[in-house]
Structures are given as C-alpha cells and as structure tokens.
Amino acid sequence: MADVYVIQVMAHHGYGLEGWRTVRKASGAPYGFGSYASAHAALQEHFPTLREGLNVRVHRLLEPSEPLASGKP
C-alpha cells in the first residue's frame, strides 16, 4: 500500500492534555495527499499563521485505517 500524508494540528485540552489531531472534512474523513510535497503545500496555504512542527505538521500514514478524502482542507 502506498504512503498517505495527512495534515495534523496540535490540540490543547483542559488539564494539560494535548495531542495531534488529523484535519478532517465535514463528513469526518481525513484529507489525504499522495506526496509530502502536496500535503506541505496545502499546509502552507491553509495554515499560514501556525508554526510548522509546533502547532501543525505533515504526518505520514503507512496504512490508512479508514477512507481518506482527497483535496484541500
């Protein structure tokens, strides 16, 4: 299976809990990209005010566990 890249943002919850959350469409399916370059370009276009690696990142999925939506967030 081919690698799939997703955009993730850092979510901060109460009581010091935090973690990476995958950006998803309104339908609940995550946006998936076929290459790091296309995912990174979408990250820069849609999240220009967030700091890469700290607040937002591109993450590689080896085997997606659910159907992915193609396109831009």
C-alpha positions in Angstrom: 0.0 0.0 0.0 1.2 3.5 -0.8 2.1 6.0 1.8 -0.6 8.7 2.5 0.2 12.1 4.1 -2.2 14.0 6.3 -2.1 17.4 8.0 -2.3 17.4 11.8 -2.8 20.2 14.2 -1.9 20.3 17.9 -5.0 20.3 20.1 -4.9 21.6 23.6 -7.5 20.4 26.1 -8.1 21.2 29.7 -6.0 19.9 32.5 -2.7 19.9 30.4 -3.9 17.3 27.9 -2.7 17.8 24.3 -2.2 15.8 21.2 -2.1 15.8 17.4 -5.4 15.7 15.6 -5.8 15.0 11.9 -7.6 17.7 9.8 -10.9 16.2 8.6 -13.7 17.2 6.2 -17.2 17.9 7.5 -18.0 14.3 6.7 -15.4 13.1 9.1 -13.0 11.6 6.6 -9.4 12.9 6.9 -7.8 14.8 4.0 -5.2 12.6 2.3 -2.4 13.5 0.0 -0.3 11.3 -2.2 3.0 13.0 -1.6 4.7 15.0 1.2 5.1 18.0 -1.2 1.4 18.3 -1.9 0.5 17.9 1.8 3.1 20.5 2.7 1.8 23.0 0.0 -1.8 22.6 1.4 -0.4 23.1 5.0 1.2 26.4 3.9 -1.9 27.6 2.1 -4.4 26.8 4.7 -2.5 27.2 8.0 0.0 30.1 7.3 -0.3 31.5 10.8 0.6 28.3 12.6 4.2 27.3 13.3 5.2 24.1 11.5 6.3 21.4 13.8 4.9 23.1 16.8 1.2 23.8 16.0 0.8 22.0 12.7 2.6 19.2 10.8 2.5 16.8 7.9 2.3 13.2 9.1 2.8 10.0 7.0 0.4 7.2 7.4 1.7 3.8 6.4 -1.7 2.1 6.1 -4.8 4.3 6.4 -7.4 2.7 8.7 -10.3 4.5 7.1 -11.2 6.0 3.7 -9.4 9.3 3.0 -10.8 12.3 1.2 -8.7 13.9 -1.5 -8.3 17.6 -1.8 -7.7 20.7 0.2 -9.0 21.4 3.8 
